Amino acid sequence: MKRSELEESALLQDDCLVIECDLTVIKEPLVDETVEVQVPPSNLSDNIGNLLKTGEEADVAFRVKGEVFPAHKIVLAMRSPVFKAELYGPMKEHGGNDITLQDMQPAVFKALLHFIYTDSLPSMEDLDDDDDENKEMVKHLLVAADRYAIERLKMICEGILCKSLDVQSVATILALADQHQCSRLKDACVEFLSSNGMDDVVASQGYLDLKRACPAVLVDIFERVTKSRKI
C-alpha cells in the first residue's frame, strides 16, 4: 500500500496504525522421564539352542558309538577353531557331512554340543559336588574342550575340578592337568598336596598311575612343595 493511500484510508487514526496478528504456538509434548520401556532379556542363546534341539537345517551329522548327532557347521566353526579347520579348512574330511568319532562317549559329545550352542553346561546335578559320575563327566568335558580349543569350557571344567579335589582323585586330576596344560588346576593340586600331606595320596591308585605315566610331574611337585615349606 502506498503511503498516500494509507493516509487517506480509515486504517490510520491519529497518525497511528494498529495491526492485529493471530499467532499459533505449537508446543512439543512433555516427555515423562519416569516412563521406562521394559526390554525382555536376550533370547539369542535360546534361539541357537533350539537349532540343536530340533536339528532344523542341520548340515552335518556326527556318529558317536552308535548315536547320531545332527549339527550345523557354521555354529561349530564359529565356536571352535578346530571344528572350523575340520569342516571348512585344510583338515576338511572327505564326505564331511557324515563324521564318525571313535574316541569319545556319546554323553560327553552331547554335553559338548550343548555348551557350543548355549554357552552353558547341561543340567547335571551338583556339578560342584564330589559325585564321582559328575566328576568323571567334567574330566571328559575338559579333555573334549582342549581337543576342540573351546577355552571357556576348559576353564569352567578346571574351576569345578579345583573345588572337588580329594585324596583319592588328586593324583589323577594332576596328571590330567599336566597333560592338557591346565596351569590353574595343576597349581590347585600341588597346593592340596602341600596342605594335606602325601601319605594317603601315595597309597592311591591314581598316584601309581601318575608315577608311571608322568614321572616329571612328581619331580615338579617335590620341588614346589619343598620350596613352600621352606617359606
Buried (B, 14 or more C-beta within 10 A) or exposed (E): EEEEEEEEEEEEEEEEEEEEEEEEEEEEEEEEEEEEEEEEEEEEEEEBBEBBEEEEEBEBBBBBEEEEBBBBBBBBBEBBEBBBBBBBEEEEEEEBEEBEBEEBBBBBBBBBBBBBBBBEBBEBEEBEEEBEEBBEBBBBBBBBBBBBBBEEBBBBBBBBBBEBBBBBBBBBBBBBBBEBEBEEBBEBBBBBBBEBEBEEBEEBEBBEEBBEEBEEBBEBBEEBBEEEEEE
